[in-house]
Amino acid sequence: MAGPGVGWVRVCGSDLQPGEITGVSVEGDDLVAWRSLGGVPHVMEARCPHQWSHLAGEGAVDGEELVCLTHFWRFTGDGDGWKENVSGRRDRKGDIGVRACRELEGGIWIRSPDDCSEQETEV
């Protein structure tokens, strides 16, 4: 059996480099997979909740956050949304949907949206 098991879908390869973002589609869901500069893989909704910019083309990794370059909203790996002003003050903004993922056997995997089995949240 490849990957973590039944109900998991491979979204991209483990060759995703720190700071890299790639757009993926899983069963009609538009997502992005990205790797933080610390090496942690993440999978989340592809569209910024502010003005719907696609983060694969309008996003950049900054440390452990994904930044929408349209208006500089920032998202943690847990999906918490922030905007940081020039003086460094961080204000809460809209959150983004996150998919729990696992890295295994040369790929980054998420649960299938249609999977009814028990959801695992390990990364």
DSSP file (Angstrom, degrees, kcal/mol; ACC not computed):
  #  RESIDUE AA STRUCTURE BP1 BP2  ACC     N-H-->O    O-->H-N    N-H-->O    O-->H-N    TCO  KAPPA ALPHA  PHI   PSI    X-CA   Y-CA   Z-CA
    1    1 A M              0   0    0      0, 0.0     2,-0.3     0, 0.0     5,-0.0   0.000 360.0 360.0 360.0 130.5    0.0    0.0    0.0
    2    2 A A    >   -     0   0    0      3,-0.0     3,-0.5     2,-0.0   103,-0.0  -0.630 360.0  -0.7 -88.9 147.0    1.4    3.4   -1.0
    3    3 A G  T 3  S-     0   0    0     -2,-0.3     3,-0.1     1,-0.2   102,-0.1  -0.196 114.8 -36.9  76.2-167.8    1.2    6.4    1.3
    4    4 A P  T 3  S-     0   0    0      0, 0.0     2,-0.3     0, 0.0    -1,-0.2   0.693 100.0 -94.3 -69.3 -19.8   -0.3    6.6    4.8
    5    5 A G  S X  S-     0   0    0     -3,-0.5     3,-1.5     3,-0.1    -3,-0.0  -0.901  70.1  -4.1 139.6-168.3   -3.2    4.3    3.9
    6    6 A V  T 3  S+     0   0    0     -2,-0.3     3,-0.1     1,-0.2    -3,-0.0  -0.304 121.0  24.9 -61.6 137.4   -6.8    4.2    2.7
    7    7 A G  T 3  S+     0   0    0      1,-0.3   105,-3.6   104,-0.1     2,-0.3   0.426  92.7 117.5  90.3  -1.1   -8.4    7.6    2.3
    8    8 A W  E <   -A  111   0A   0     -3,-1.5     2,-0.4   103,-0.3    -1,-0.3  -0.794  46.6-158.1-102.1 145.0   -5.2    9.6    1.8
    9    9 A V  E     -A  110   0A   0    101,-3.6   101,-2.5    -2,-0.3     2,-0.4  -0.979  17.6-127.8-124.3 131.2   -4.4   11.4   -1.5
   10   10 A R  E     +A  109   0A   0     -2,-0.4    99,-0.3    99,-0.2     3,-0.1  -0.655  25.9 178.2 -77.4 126.1   -0.9   12.4   -2.6
   11   11 A V  E     -     0   0A   0     97,-3.2     2,-0.3    -2,-0.4    98,-0.2   0.728  61.2 -23.1-101.9 -26.8   -0.9   16.2   -3.4
   12   12 A C  E    S-A  108   0A   0     96,-1.2    96,-3.0    12,-0.1    -1,-0.4  -0.975  74.2 -77.9-169.3 174.0    2.8   16.6   -4.4
   13   13 A G  E >   -A  107   0A   0     -2,-0.3     3,-1.3    94,-0.3    94,-0.3  -0.402  35.5-116.3 -83.0 160.1    6.2   15.2   -4.0
   14   14 A S  T 3  S+     0   0    0     92,-2.0    93,-0.2     1,-0.3    -1,-0.1   0.531 103.5  85.6 -70.0  -5.4    8.5   15.5   -1.1
   15   15 A D  T 3   +     0   0    0     91,-0.3     2,-0.3     2,-0.1    -1,-0.3   0.438  55.8 126.1 -77.6   2.8   10.9   17.4   -3.4
   16   16 A L    <   -     0   0    0     -3,-1.3     3,-0.1     1,-0.1    18,-0.1  -0.493  59.3-137.2 -59.7 119.4    8.9   20.6   -2.5
   17   17 A Q    >   -     0   0    0     -2,-0.3     3,-2.5     1,-0.1    18,-0.4  -0.434  24.4 -84.3 -84.8 154.1   11.7   22.8   -1.3
   18   18 A P  T 3  S+     0   0    0      0, 0.0    19,-0.2     0, 0.0    18,-0.2  -0.352 120.7  20.9 -53.4 131.2   11.6   25.2    1.7
   19   19 A G  T 3  S+     0   0    0     16,-3.0    42,-0.6     1,-0.3     2,-0.3   0.335  98.3 125.7  89.1  -6.3   10.0   28.4    0.5
   20   20 A E    <   -     0   0    0     -3,-2.5    15,-1.7    15,-0.2     2,-0.4  -0.632  39.3-167.6 -91.2 145.4    8.3   26.7   -2.4
   21   21 A I  E     -C   34   0B   0     -2,-0.3     2,-0.4    13,-0.2    13,-0.2  -0.986   4.6-176.5-128.6 138.2    4.5   26.9   -3.1
   22   22 A T  E     -C   33   0B   0     11,-2.7    11,-2.7    -2,-0.4     2,-0.3  -1.000  23.0-127.8-136.8 140.4    2.6   24.7   -5.6
   23   23 A G  E     +C   32   0B   0     -2,-0.4     2,-0.3     9,-0.2     9,-0.2  -0.659  32.0 178.1 -83.2 138.8   -1.0   24.8   -6.6
   24   24 A V  E     -C   31   0B   0      7,-2.8     7,-3.1    -2,-0.3     2,-0.5  -0.971  21.1-147.4-138.9 153.5   -2.9   21.5   -6.5
   25   25 A S  E     -C   30   0B   0     -2,-0.3     2,-0.5     5,-0.2     5,-0.2  -0.991  13.4-175.0-123.3 126.5   -6.5   20.3   -7.1
   26   26 A V  E >  S-C   29   0B   0      3,-2.2     3,-2.3    -2,-0.5   -15,-0.0  -0.950  72.8 -32.0-125.6 111.0   -7.9   17.5   -5.1
   27   27 A E  T 3  S-     0   0    0     -2,-0.5    -1,-0.1     1,-0.3     3,-0.1   0.874 127.5 -43.3  48.9  44.9  -11.4   16.2   -6.1
   28   28 A G  T 3  S+     0   0    0      1,-0.3     2,-0.5     0, 0.0    -1,-0.3   0.321 110.4 123.7  87.4  -7.8  -12.4   19.7   -7.1
   29   29 A D  E <   -C   26   0B   0     -3,-2.3    -3,-2.2    16,-0.0     2,-0.7  -0.766  57.5-138.5 -89.6 129.0  -10.8   21.5   -4.2
   30   30 A D  E     +C   25   0B   0     -2,-0.5    16,-2.1    -5,-0.2    17,-0.3  -0.784  38.8 161.5 -88.4 115.5   -8.3   24.3   -5.1
   31   31 A L  E     -CD  24  45B   0     -7,-3.1    -7,-2.8    -2,-0.7     2,-0.4  -0.811  32.7-139.6-130.6 165.7   -5.4   24.0   -2.7
   32   32 A V  E     -CD  23  44B   0     12,-2.7    12,-2.3    -2,-0.3     2,-0.4  -0.994   8.4-156.5-125.5 140.6   -1.8   25.0   -2.2
   33   33 A A  E     +CD  22  43B   0    -11,-2.7   -11,-2.7    -2,-0.4     2,-0.3  -0.946  24.4 167.7-108.3 136.8    1.0   22.9   -0.8
   34   34 A W  E     -CD  21  42B   0      8,-2.4     8,-2.7    -2,-0.4     2,-0.5  -0.980  28.9-137.6-147.1 157.3    4.0   24.8    0.6
   35   35 A R  E     - D   0  41B   0    -15,-1.7   -16,-3.0   -18,-0.4   -15,-0.2  -0.975  22.5-131.1-120.9 126.6    7.0   24.2    2.7
   36   36 A S    >   -     0   0    0      4,-2.6     3,-2.1    -2,-0.5    28,-0.2  -0.193  30.9-105.7 -65.6 164.6    8.0   26.6    5.5
   37   37 A L  T 3  S+     0   0    0     26,-2.8    27,-0.1     1,-0.3    -1,-0.1   0.746 123.6  61.4 -65.6 -20.7   11.6   27.8    5.6
   38   38 A G  T 3  S-     0   0    0     25,-0.4    -1,-0.3     2,-0.1    26,-0.1   0.473 123.5-106.5 -81.2  -2.6   12.0   25.4    8.6
   39   39 A G  S <  S+     0   0    0     -3,-2.1    -2,-0.1     1,-0.3    25,-0.0   0.490  72.4 140.0  96.2   4.3   11.1   22.5    6.3
   40   40 A V        -     0   0    0      1,-0.0    -4,-2.6    -5,-0.0    -1,-0.3  -0.701  45.7-136.2 -86.8 126.2    7.5   21.8    7.5
   41   41 A P  E     -D   35   0B   0      0, 0.0     2,-0.3     0, 0.0    -6,-0.2  -0.548  24.5-177.0 -80.3 147.7    5.0   20.9    4.7
   42   42 A H  E     -D   34   0B   0     -8,-2.7    -8,-2.4    -2,-0.2     2,-0.4  -0.977  15.2-161.2-139.8 151.4    1.5   22.5    4.8
   43   43 A V  E     +DE  33  99B   0     56,-0.6    56,-2.8    -2,-0.3     2,-0.3  -0.995  26.5 149.4-133.8 129.7   -1.6   22.2    2.7
   44   44 A M  E     -DE  32  98B   0    -12,-2.3   -12,-2.7    -2,-0.4    54,-0.2  -0.917  52.0 -59.9-148.9 173.3   -4.3   24.9    2.7
   45   45 A E  E     -D   31   0B   0     52,-2.7   -14,-0.3    -2,-0.3    10,-0.1  -0.253  44.2-135.6 -55.9 146.9   -7.0   26.5    0.6
   46   46 A A  S    S+     0   0    0    -16,-2.1     9,-3.5   -22,-0.1     2,-0.5   0.694  78.7  75.5 -82.3 -19.3   -5.5   28.2   -2.4
   47   47 A R  B    S-F   54   0C   0    -17,-0.3     7,-0.2     7,-0.2     6,-0.1  -0.819  79.5-125.3-105.8 130.2   -7.5   31.5   -2.2
   48   48 A C     >  -     0   0    0      5,-2.7     4,-1.9    -2,-0.5     5,-0.2  -0.490  19.7-136.1 -63.4 132.3   -6.8   34.3    0.2
   49   49 A P  T  4 S+     0   0    0      0, 0.0    -1,-0.1     0, 0.0    46,-0.1   0.643  95.0  67.6 -68.9 -11.8  -10.0   35.0    2.1
   50   50 A H  T  4 S-     0   0    0     44,-0.1    -3,-0.0     1,-0.1    -2,-0.0   0.992 130.5 -16.1 -72.4 -63.0   -9.5   38.8    1.7
   51   51 A Q  T  4 S-     0   0    0      2,-0.1    -1,-0.1    -3,-0.0    -3,-0.1   0.088  93.4-104.1-136.4  24.4   -9.9   39.3   -2.1
   52   52 A W     <  +     0   0    0     -4,-1.9     2,-0.1     1,-0.2    -6,-0.0   0.664  56.6 167.2  70.1  20.9   -9.6   35.7   -3.4
   53   53 A S        -     0   0    0     -5,-0.2    -5,-2.7    -6,-0.1     2,-0.6  -0.416  42.3-113.8 -64.3 142.6   -6.0   36.0   -4.8
   54   54 A H  B >>  -F   47   0C   0     -7,-0.2     4,-2.7     1,-0.1     3,-0.9  -0.709  20.3-151.9 -83.6 120.0   -4.6   32.6   -5.7
   55   55 A L  H 3> S+     0   0    0     -9,-3.5     4,-0.6    -2,-0.6    -1,-0.1   0.643  88.6  67.3 -72.8 -15.3   -1.7   31.9   -3.3
   56   56 A A  H 34 S+     0   0    0    -10,-0.3    -1,-0.3     2,-0.2   -35,-0.1   0.868 120.3  20.9 -69.5 -33.6    0.2   29.7   -5.7
   57   57 A G  H <4 S+     0   0    0     -3,-0.9    -2,-0.2     1,-0.1    -1,-0.1   0.708 135.1  37.6-103.6 -25.5    0.8   32.7   -7.9
   58   58 A E  H  < S+     0   0    0     -4,-2.7    11,-3.3     2,-0.0    12,-0.5   0.002 101.9  88.1-117.0  26.4    0.3   35.6   -5.5
   59   59 A G  E  <  -G   68   0D   0     -4,-0.6     2,-0.3     9,-0.3     9,-0.2  -0.844  47.4-171.9-124.4 161.8    1.9   34.1   -2.4
   60   60 A A  E     -G   67   0D   0      7,-1.9     7,-3.4    -2,-0.3     2,-0.4  -0.987  26.2-119.6-148.9 145.0    5.4   33.9   -0.8
   61   61 A V  E     -G   66   0D   0    -42,-0.6     2,-0.5    -2,-0.3     5,-0.2  -0.745  25.6-176.9 -87.3 130.9    6.8   32.0    2.1
   62   62 A D  E >   -G   65   0D   0      3,-2.9     3,-1.6    -2,-0.4     2,-0.5  -0.895  61.8 -60.2-128.0  99.4    8.2   34.2    4.9
   63   63 A G  T 3  S-     0   0    0     -2,-0.5   -26,-2.8     1,-0.3   -25,-0.4  -0.509 121.6 -12.8  65.5-114.1    9.7   32.0    7.6
   64   64 A E  T 3  S+     0   0    0     -2,-0.5    13,-0.6   -28,-0.2     2,-0.3   0.138 124.8  79.3-106.1  17.7    6.9   29.8    9.0
   65   65 A E  E <   -GH  62  76D   0     -3,-1.6    -3,-2.9    11,-0.2     2,-0.5  -0.911  69.5-134.0-127.3 153.4    4.1   31.8    7.3
   66   66 A L  E     -GH  61  75D   0      9,-2.6     9,-2.4    -2,-0.3     2,-0.5  -0.932  27.3-156.1-102.7 126.6    2.5   32.1    3.8
   67   67 A V  E     -GH  60  74D   0     -7,-3.4    -7,-1.9    -2,-0.5     2,-0.6  -0.888  13.0-138.2-110.3 129.9    2.0   35.7    2.7
   68   68 A C  E  >  -G   59   0D   0      5,-3.2     4,-1.7    -2,-0.5     5,-0.4  -0.779  13.6-155.9 -81.2 119.9   -0.5   36.9    0.2
   69   69 A L  T  4 S+     0   0    0    -11,-3.3   -10,-0.1    -2,-0.6    -1,-0.1   0.557  81.3  74.7 -78.2  -7.4    1.4   39.5   -1.9
   70   70 A T  T  4 S-     0   0    0    -12,-0.5    -1,-0.2     1,-0.1   -11,-0.1   0.957 127.9  -9.6 -69.1 -49.9   -1.8   41.3   -3.0
   71   71 A H  T  4 S-     0   0    0     -3,-0.3    -2,-0.2     2,-0.1    -1,-0.1   0.205  98.3-107.5-135.7  13.7   -2.4   43.0    0.4
   72   72 A F     <  +     0   0    0     -4,-1.7    12,-0.7     1,-0.2     2,-0.2   0.769  55.5 163.0  66.5  32.0    0.1   41.2    2.7
   73   73 A W  E     - I   0  83D   0     -5,-0.4    -5,-3.2    10,-0.2     2,-0.4  -0.600  25.9-148.1 -72.1 145.9   -2.2   39.1    4.7
   74   74 A R  E     -HI  67  82D   0      8,-3.4     8,-2.5    -7,-0.2     2,-0.4  -0.919  10.6-161.2-122.0 143.4   -0.2   36.3    6.4
   75   75 A F  E     -HI  66  81D   0     -9,-2.4    -9,-2.6    -2,-0.4     6,-0.2  -0.989   9.6-143.3-129.7 130.0   -1.2   32.8    7.3
   76   76 A T  E >   -H   65   0D   0      4,-1.9     3,-2.0    -2,-0.4   -11,-0.2  -0.307  39.2 -98.6 -76.6 169.9    0.4   30.4    9.8
   77   77 A G  T 3  S+     0   0    0    -13,-0.6   -34,-0.2     1,-0.3    -1,-0.1   0.722 127.3  56.9 -61.8 -20.9    0.6   26.7    9.2
   78   78 A D  T 3  S-     0   0    0      2,-0.1    -1,-0.3   -36,-0.1    20,-0.2   0.442 122.3-107.4 -89.2  -1.2   -2.5   26.4   11.4
   79   79 A G    <   +     0   0    0     -3,-2.0    17,-2.3     1,-0.3     2,-0.2   0.452  64.7 153.3  92.0   1.2   -4.4   28.8    9.1
   80   80 A D        -     0   0    0     15,-0.2    -4,-1.9     1,-0.1     2,-0.4  -0.483  36.1-140.7 -66.5 130.1   -4.5   31.8   11.5
   81   81 A G  E     +IJ  75  93D   0     12,-0.5    12,-2.5    -2,-0.2     2,-0.3  -0.781  28.3 163.8-100.4 137.8   -4.7   35.0    9.5
   82   82 A W  E     -IJ  74  92D   0     -8,-2.5    -8,-3.4    -2,-0.4     2,-0.4  -0.948  28.0-148.1-142.5 158.0   -2.8   38.2   10.3
   83   83 A K  E     -IJ  73  91D   0      8,-2.1     8,-2.8    -2,-0.3     2,-0.5  -0.995  16.4-157.5-128.1 129.4   -1.8   41.5    8.8
   84   84 A E  E     - J   0  90D   0    -12,-0.7     6,-0.2    -2,-0.4     2,-0.1  -0.914   9.0-148.6-108.6 125.4    1.5   43.0    9.9
   85   85 A N    >   -     0   0    0      4,-2.5     3,-2.1    -2,-0.5   -13,-0.0  -0.283  35.7 -91.8 -85.6 177.9    2.0   46.8    9.5
   86   86 A V  T 3  S+     0   0    0      1,-0.3    -1,-0.1     2,-0.1    -2,-0.0   0.747 125.9  54.4 -64.1 -23.9    5.3   48.5    8.8
   87   87 A S  T 3  S-     0   0    0      2,-0.1    -1,-0.3     1,-0.0    -3,-0.0   0.453 121.6-105.4 -88.7   0.8    5.9   49.0   12.5
   88   88 A G    <   +     0   0    0     -3,-2.1     2,-0.2     1,-0.3    -2,-0.1   0.401  69.6 146.5  95.3  -2.6    5.5   45.3   13.2
   89   89 A R        -     0   0    0     -5,-0.1    -4,-2.5     1,-0.0     2,-0.5  -0.506  37.4-147.8 -69.0 134.1    2.0   45.4   14.8
   90   90 A R  E     -J   84   0D   0     -6,-0.2     2,-0.4    -2,-0.2    -6,-0.2  -0.918  12.5-168.8-109.3 123.3    0.0   42.3   13.9
   91   91 A D  E     -J   83   0D   0     -8,-2.8    -8,-2.1    -2,-0.5     2,-0.1  -0.911  28.1-111.0-110.5 137.2   -3.8   42.5   13.6
   92   92 A R  E     +J   82   0D   0     -2,-0.4   -10,-0.3   -10,-0.2     2,-0.2  -0.397  43.5 170.1 -65.1 139.0   -6.0   39.4   13.4
   93   93 A K  E     -J   81   0D   0    -12,-2.5   -12,-0.5   -19,-0.2     2,-0.1  -0.651  43.8 -43.6-132.9-169.9   -7.6   38.9   10.0
   94   94 A G        -     0   0    0     -2,-0.2   -44,-0.1   -14,-0.1    -1,-0.1  -0.335  57.6-129.5 -65.3 139.3   -9.6   36.2    8.3
   95   95 A D        -     0   0    0    -14,-0.1     2,-0.4   -15,-0.1   -15,-0.2  -0.375  15.3-134.9 -82.9 166.8   -8.4   32.6    8.7
   96   96 A I        -     0   0    0    -17,-2.3     2,-0.2    -2,-0.1   -48,-0.1  -0.941  25.0-101.5-124.8 146.1   -7.8   30.2    5.9
   97   97 A G        -     0   0    0     -2,-0.4   -52,-2.7   -53,-0.0     2,-0.4  -0.441  38.4-162.0 -69.7 136.3   -8.8   26.5    5.7
   98   98 A V  E     -E   44   0B   0    -54,-0.2     2,-0.5   -20,-0.2   -54,-0.3  -0.915  10.2-147.1-121.4 144.1   -6.0   24.0    6.4
   99   99 A R  E     -E   43   0B   0    -56,-2.8   -56,-0.6    -2,-0.4     2,-0.1  -0.947  25.8-119.4-108.9 128.7   -5.8   20.3    5.6
  100  100 A A        -     0   0    0     -2,-0.5    11,-0.6    20,-0.1     2,-0.3  -0.447  41.9-170.8 -60.9 136.4   -3.8   18.1    7.9
  101  101 A C  E     -B  110   0A   0     20,-0.2     2,-0.4   -60,-0.2     9,-0.2  -0.903  18.7-157.6-132.8 161.2   -1.0   16.5    5.9
  102  102 A R  E     -B  109   0A   0      7,-2.0     7,-3.1    -2,-0.3     2,-0.6  -0.988  13.5-140.6-134.8 144.9    1.7   13.9    6.3
  103  103 A E  E     +B  108   0A   0     20,-0.4     2,-0.3    -2,-0.4     5,-0.2  -0.938  42.3 141.4-107.7 120.8    5.0   13.5    4.5
  104  104 A L  E >   +B  107   0A   0      3,-2.3     3,-1.7    -2,-0.6   -90,-0.1  -0.986  54.9   6.0-159.6 143.4    5.7    9.8    3.7
  105  105 A E  T 3  S-     0   0    0     -2,-0.3     3,-0.1     1,-0.3  -102,-0.1   0.845 128.8 -48.7  49.3  45.7    7.2    7.7    0.9
  106  106 A G  T 3  S+     0   0    0      1,-0.2   -92,-2.0   -93,-0.1   -91,-0.3   0.609 121.0  84.9  77.4  12.4    8.3   10.6   -1.2
  107  107 A G  E <  S-AB  13 104A   0     -3,-1.7    -3,-2.3   -94,-0.3     2,-0.5  -0.934  71.3-124.9-141.8 165.1    5.0   12.5   -1.1
  108  108 A I  E     -AB  12 103A   0    -96,-3.0   -97,-3.2    -2,-0.3   -96,-1.2  -0.967  39.1-167.4-109.4 127.8    2.9   15.0    0.8
  109  109 A W  E     -AB  10 102A   0     -7,-3.1    -7,-2.0    -2,-0.5     2,-0.3  -0.864  15.6-175.4-123.6 146.1   -0.5   13.5    1.5
  110  110 A I  E     -AB   9 101A   0   -101,-2.5  -101,-3.6    -2,-0.3     2,-0.2  -0.901  39.5 -90.4-129.2 164.0   -3.9   14.7    2.8
  111  111 A R  E     -A    8   0A   0    -11,-0.6  -103,-0.3    -2,-0.3  -104,-0.1  -0.514  48.8-105.4 -69.0 140.3   -7.2   13.0    3.6
  112  112 A S    >   -     0   0    0   -105,-3.6     3,-1.8    -2,-0.2    -1,-0.1  -0.447  23.3-127.2 -62.1 138.3   -9.5   12.7    0.7
  113  113 A P  T 3  S+     0   0    0      0, 0.0    -1,-0.1     0, 0.0    -2,-0.1   0.785 111.9  49.8 -59.0 -25.3  -12.4   15.2    1.1
  114  114 A D  T 3  S+     0   0    0   -107,-0.1     2,-0.4     2,-0.0    -2,-0.1   0.431  82.1 119.2 -93.0   0.2  -14.8   12.2    0.6
  115  115 A D    <   -     0   0    0     -3,-1.8    -4,-0.0  -108,-0.2     4,-0.0  -0.532  39.3-175.3 -72.7 125.2  -13.1   10.0    3.2
  116  116 A C        +     0   0    0     -2,-0.4    -1,-0.1     2,-0.1     3,-0.1   0.444  49.4 105.6 -98.6  -2.7  -15.5    9.1    6.0
  117  117 A S  S    S-     0   0    0      1,-0.2    -2,-0.0  -111,-0.0  -110,-0.0  -0.206  90.9 -62.0 -73.5 171.5  -13.0    7.2    8.1
  118  118 A E        -     0   0    0      1,-0.1     2,-0.3     0, 0.0    -1,-0.2  -0.283  58.3-123.1 -56.3 129.7  -11.5    8.7   11.3
  119  119 A Q        -     0   0    0     -3,-0.1     2,-0.4    -8,-0.0    -1,-0.1  -0.602  19.7-151.9 -79.8 131.6   -9.6   11.9   10.6
  120  120 A E        -     0   0    0     -2,-0.3    -9,-0.2     1,-0.1   -20,-0.1  -0.834   9.4-169.0 -99.7 142.2   -6.0   12.0   11.7
  121  121 A T        +     0   0    0     -2,-0.4   -20,-0.2   -22,-0.0    -1,-0.1   0.354  43.6 123.1-113.0   4.6   -4.5   15.4   12.5
  122  122 A E              0   0    0      1,-0.1    -2,-0.1   -22,-0.1     0, 0.0  -0.335 360.0 360.0 -63.9 146.2   -0.8   14.4   12.7
  123  123 A V              0   0    0    -23,-0.1   -20,-0.4   -21,-0.1    -1,-0.1   0.318 360.0 360.0-113.7 360.0    1.6   16.2   10.5
